[in-house]
Structure formats: C-alpha cells, structure tokens
C-alpha cells in the first residue's frame, strides 16, 4: 500500500510539473488547441492525413497556430498569405535554423552546418573568402578540373 501511494504521488508531481512547463511557455506562442501533458496534441491529429487535420485546426484558430508534438511546441503557418508574410515581410526574424539536439548533444554547435544567425554569417563569409583564395570560381582551376575529367572518362572507356 505504501509503495502504491508513493508511486501515485510521484506520477501526479510529474504531471503537475509537465502542466506547469507547458503553461509557462504559452505566453509568446499563437493560440492553438490545449495539449495533453506529455502527449501534446498528437491524439487530436489524424496521423494518416495530417494536412487535413491542420487545415481543420486553421479554420478554428486562424492561419497561424500552435500544436504540441509531445512536449515540443510547433508553430504552424497555414496558407499562402501567412507563409509569405513570415518568409518575405518578416524574413530576418524567421531566417534562423531550428535546434539540432543530436548536434548539441555531441557538442557540434559551431561550424557552417549547425551554426545560426551572426555566427553563421561570419563562418560563411570566412569560408567563401578562403575558398576564393584557393581558386574557387577562377577559370584556371575549372579548366584543369575539366581536363582531368576528360582524361578520366577516356581511361574508363578504355576499360570496356
């Protein structure tokens, strides 16, 4: 009996913590259906036809709404106008990349693939400058590459 009570108390504490975490982050997000703790809105969506489910939710909550996949909030932009406004009119705010948990866990957060924002721009500028210094975009190296490709093709034809 004592073990069952402790287990129920632990589960209810975890449930309350989950509810508190979900409700504390909602202030900045668009409206959407109320998520279930731990599961989110996955039971409210038809997994086989998710686009129809999202279209139905957009009729209720508008073209920009939030759904939860598990504990993770996902902001959905539905329709041409919403996507155009986000990517064209507010392009700078929406230009970032999402988080890569696997890369963060492996501590590979820098570099041109996993960086974001100002760091990404600096890395891109440095990489392009370095590649140009090594001859990228110059005709001389392109001619050499084409010549070697032709020689490779000729050698491959001789083997047939």
Kinemage of the C-alpha trace (Angstrom):
@kinemage 1
@onewidth
@group {chain A} dominant
@subgroup {mainchain}
@vectorlist {calphas} color= white
{ca unk a 1} P 0.000 0.000 0.000
{ca unk a 2} L 2.817 2.424 0.888
{ca unk a 3} L 4.616 1.849 -2.423
{ca unk a 4} L 1.429 2.474 -4.402
{ca unk a 5} L 0.862 5.809 -2.610
{ca unk a 6} L 4.445 6.929 -3.284
{ca unk a 7} L 4.108 5.941 -6.957
{ca unk a 8} L 0.834 7.859 -7.332
{ca unk a 9} L 2.356 10.923 -5.659
{ca unk a 10} L 5.399 10.823 -7.947
{ca unk a 11} L 3.241 10.468 -11.057
{ca unk a 12} L 0.978 13.327 -10.011
{ca unk a 13} L 4.015 15.530 -9.274
{ca unk a 14} L 5.421 14.758 -12.737
{ca unk a 15} L 2.037 15.549 -14.269
{ca unk a 16} L 1.831 18.880 -12.438
{ca unk a 17} L 5.378 19.820 -13.449
{ca unk a 18} L 4.567 18.956 -17.060
{ca unk a 19} L 1.418 21.094 -16.998
{ca unk a 20} L 3.300 23.984 -15.396
{ca unk a 21} L 6.083 23.873 -18.011
{ca unk a 22} L 3.571 23.868 -20.878
{ca unk a 23} L 1.519 26.732 -19.467
{ca unk a 24} L 4.532 28.905 -18.583
{ca unk a 25} L 5.834 28.966 -22.186
{ca unk a 26} L 2.474 29.693 -23.811
{ca unk a 27} L 2.599 33.485 -23.363
{ca unk a 28} L 4.671 34.070 -26.517
{ca unk a 29} L 3.039 31.466 -28.752
{ca unk a 30} L -0.001 31.811 -31.038
{ca unk a 31} L -3.280 30.222 -29.934
{ca unk a 32} L -3.975 26.570 -30.518
{ca unk a 33} L -5.702 23.524 -29.075
{ca unk a 34} L -4.986 22.703 -25.447
{ca unk a 35} L -2.315 19.982 -25.338
{ca unk a 36} L -2.398 16.916 -23.157
{ca unk a 37} L 0.510 16.523 -20.752
{ca unk a 38} L 3.415 14.569 -22.265
{ca unk a 39} L 1.390 13.585 -25.391
{ca unk a 40} L 0.616 17.085 -26.635
{ca unk a 41} L -1.928 17.314 -29.473
{ca unk a 42} L -0.958 14.069 -31.188
{ca unk a 43} L -4.289 12.414 -30.310
{ca unk a 44} L -6.219 15.338 -31.842
{ca unk a 45} L -4.446 14.965 -35.190
{ca unk a 46} L -5.120 12.318 -37.822
{ca unk a 47} L -1.619 10.976 -38.394
{ca unk a 48} L -2.588 9.402 -41.724
{ca unk a 49} L -3.916 12.701 -43.094
{ca unk a 50} L -2.117 15.374 -41.100
{ca unk a 51} L -2.664 18.109 -43.697
{ca unk a 52} L -6.439 17.789 -43.369
{ca unk a 53} L -6.151 17.901 -39.570
{ca unk a 54} L -4.035 21.050 -39.737
{ca unk a 55} L -6.488 22.614 -42.210
{ca unk a 56} L -9.343 21.949 -39.777
{ca unk a 57} L -7.332 23.494 -36.934
{ca unk a 58} L -6.579 26.550 -39.080
{ca unk a 59} L -10.319 27.093 -39.515
{ca unk a 60} L -10.680 27.213 -35.728
{ca unk a 61} L -7.523 29.125 -34.721
{ca unk a 62} L -6.594 31.119 -37.834
{ca unk a 63} L -3.680 30.800 -40.260
{ca unk a 64} L -1.020 30.854 -37.502
{ca unk a 65} L -1.479 28.472 -34.580
{ca unk a 66} L 0.458 26.250 -32.197
{ca unk a 67} L 0.261 22.482 -31.828
{ca unk a 68} L 2.322 20.341 -29.494
{ca unk a 69} L 4.075 17.194 -30.693
{ca unk a 70} L 4.799 15.629 -27.368
{ca unk a 71} L 6.210 18.353 -25.138
{ca unk a 72} L 7.565 20.392 -28.067
{ca unk a 73} L 5.503 23.340 -29.349
{ca unk a 74} L 5.292 23.689 -33.134
{ca unk a 75} L 4.040 26.902 -34.734
{ca unk a 76} L 2.110 26.142 -37.924
{ca unk a 77} L 1.762 28.632 -40.784
{ca unk a 78} L -1.220 27.650 -42.897
{ca unk a 79} L -1.915 29.276 -46.230
{ca unk a 80} L -0.042 31.326 -48.772
{ca unk a 81} L -0.532 34.694 -47.074
{ca unk a 82} L 0.799 33.526 -43.686
{ca unk a 83} L 3.863 31.883 -45.220
{ca unk a 84} L 4.531 34.899 -47.464
{ca unk a 85} L 4.315 37.293 -44.536
{ca unk a 86} L 6.664 35.164 -42.445
{ca unk a 87} L 9.290 34.490 -45.112
{ca unk a 88} L 9.167 37.689 -47.186
{ca unk a 89} L 7.938 40.513 -44.964
{ca unk a 90} L 9.461 39.216 -41.706
{ca unk a 91} L 12.334 37.297 -43.299
{ca unk a 92} L 15.004 38.424 -40.848
{ca unk a 93} L 13.045 37.156 -37.823
{ca unk a 94} L 12.310 33.796 -39.481
{ca unk a 95} L 15.741 33.258 -41.020
{ca unk a 96} L 17.127 31.180 -38.157
{ca unk a 97} L 17.502 27.430 -38.059
{ca unk a 98} L 15.883 25.076 -35.613
{ca unk a 99} L 17.780 23.287 -32.891
{ca unk a 100} L 19.643 20.078 -33.701
{ca unk a 101} L 19.519 18.061 -30.463
{ca unk a 102} L 21.898 15.404 -31.755
{ca unk a 103} L 24.499 18.016 -32.707
{ca unk a 104} L 24.058 19.796 -29.374
{ca unk a 105} L 24.498 16.528 -27.519
{ca unk a 106} L 27.676 15.787 -29.492
{ca unk a 107} L 28.785 19.389 -28.813
{ca unk a 108} L 28.976 20.283 -32.530
{ca unk a 109} L 27.180 23.607 -32.296
{ca unk a 110} L 29.702 25.655 -34.240
{ca unk a 111} L 30.682 25.359 -37.859
{ca unk a 112} L 28.856 26.193 -41.039
{ca unk a 113} L 26.282 23.376 -40.796
{ca unk a 114} L 24.942 23.828 -37.278
{ca unk a 115} L 25.576 27.494 -36.559
{ca unk a 116} L 22.901 30.146 -36.723
{ca unk a 117} L 22.470 33.896 -37.101
{ca unk a 118} L 25.545 36.107 -36.819
{ca unk a 119} L 27.889 33.154 -36.251
{ca unk a 120} L 26.634 31.502 -39.453
{ca unk a 121} L 27.146 34.703 -41.473
{ca unk a 122} L 30.703 35.080 -40.191
{ca unk a 123} L 31.522 31.430 -40.881
{ca unk a 124} L 30.029 31.638 -44.387
{ca unk a 125} L 31.969 34.824 -45.185
{ca unk a 126} L 35.220 33.261 -43.924
{ca unk a 127} L 34.631 30.003 -45.846
{ca unk a 128} L 33.874 31.755 -49.129
{ca unk a 129} L 36.890 34.058 -48.765
{ca unk a 130} L 39.170 31.087 -48.047
{ca unk a 131} L 37.803 29.050 -50.955
{ca unk a 132} L 38.247 32.017 -53.309
{ca unk a 133} L 41.838 32.359 -52.141
{ca unk a 134} L 42.363 28.711 -53.096
{ca unk a 135} L 40.969 29.335 -56.565
{ca unk a 136} L 37.241 28.683 -56.367
{ca unk a 137} L 35.424 30.443 -59.194
{ca unk a 138} L 38.549 31.084 -61.271
{ca unk a 139} L 38.716 29.781 -64.831
{ca unk a 140} L 42.176 28.288 -64.497
{ca unk a 141} L 41.197 25.696 -61.919
{ca unk a 142} L 37.931 24.960 -63.723
{ca unk a 143} L 39.844 24.197 -66.929
{ca unk a 144} L 42.160 21.856 -65.041
{ca unk a 145} L 39.237 20.013 -63.467
{ca unk a 146} L 37.551 19.588 -66.853
{ca unk a 147} L 40.775 18.338 -68.406
{ca unk a 148} L 41.191 15.758 -65.641
{ca unk a 149} L 37.537 14.722 -66.008
{ca unk a 150} L 38.037 14.150 -69.752
{ca unk a 151} L 41.144 12.057 -69.063
{ca unk a 152} L 39.207 10.016 -66.501
{ca unk a 153} L 36.380 9.420 -68.973
{ca unk a 154} L 38.865 8.292 -71.641
{ca unk a 155} L 40.509 5.865 -69.213
{ca unk a 156} L 37.108 4.464 -68.254
{ca unk a 157} L 36.192 3.981 -71.930
{ca unk a 158} L 39.414 2.019 -72.499
{ca unk a 159} L 38.403 -0.482 -69.827
{ca unk a 160} L 35.243 -1.557 -71.730
